[in-house]
Amino acid sequence: MNVKLEDRRVYQEAVEEGMQSLVLRLLNRLFGEIAEELLAKIQGLSLEQVRNVSLALLELRLRSRTWKGGYKVN
C-alpha cells in the first residue's frame, strides 16, 4: 500500500479535529459552556497536548463518579 504524503496530512488533520472535538465535548459536559478564550487555546494545541488534556479530563470524569459513589476505580 502506497500512502501519499498529502493523505497522511489530511488524516493527521482529521485526527486532530476529532480529538479537539472530544476535548470540547468533555469540557462542556463537565463544566458547562466553554469560554471563547479557552476554545481558542484548545484549538491551538498540538495533537500530543490535546491527547494529554483528553486523558486528564477522562480521569477527572472517572474520579468525580467515584467520589459520588457511581463507580469504583482502582
C-alpha positions in Angstrom: 0.0 0.0 0.0 1.4 3.3 -1.1 0.4 6.2 1.1 0.9 9.7 -0.2 2.2 12.5 2.0 -1.0 14.5 1.3 -3.1 11.6 2.6 -1.1 11.4 5.8 -1.5 15.2 6.4 -5.3 15.0 5.7 -5.5 12.0 8.1 -3.5 13.8 10.7 -5.7 16.9 10.5 -8.8 14.8 10.8 -7.4 13.1 13.9 -6.5 16.4 15.5 -10.0 17.8 14.8 -11.6 14.7 16.2 -9.5 14.9 19.4 -10.2 18.6 19.8 -13.9 17.9 19.4 -13.7 15.2 22.1 -12.0 17.5 24.5 -14.5 20.3 23.9 -17.4 17.9 24.4 -15.8 16.6 27.7 -15.2 20.1 28.9 -18.7 21.2 28.1 -20.2 18.1 29.8 -18.0 18.6 32.9 -18.1 22.4 33.3 -20.8 23.8 31.0 -20.4 26.3 28.3 -16.8 26.9 27.1 -15.5 30.4 27.0 -14.2 31.7 23.7 -10.7 32.3 25.1 -10.5 28.6 26.2 -11.9 27.4 22.9 -9.2 29.3 21.1 -6.4 27.9 23.3 -7.7 24.3 22.8 -7.7 24.8 19.0 -4.1 26.0 19.2 -2.8 22.8 21.0 -0.7 20.2 19.3 -2.1 16.7 18.9 0.1 15.5 21.8 -1.3 18.3 24.1 -4.9 17.5 23.1 -4.3 13.9 23.9 -3.0 14.8 27.3 -5.9 17.1 28.0 -8.4 14.4 26.9 -6.8 11.8 29.2 -6.8 14.2 32.1 -10.5 15.0 31.6 -11.4 11.4 31.3 -9.5 10.7 34.6 -11.3 13.7 36.2 -14.6 12.3 35.0 -13.9 8.9 36.4 -12.8 10.2 39.7 -15.8 12.5 40.0 -18.0 9.5 39.5 -16.0 7.6 42.1 -16.4 10.4 44.6 -20.1 10.4 44.0 -20.3 6.7 44.6 -21.1 5.9 40.9 -18.1 3.8 40.1 -15.2 2.2 41.8 -11.8 3.0 40.2 -8.6 1.4 41.4 
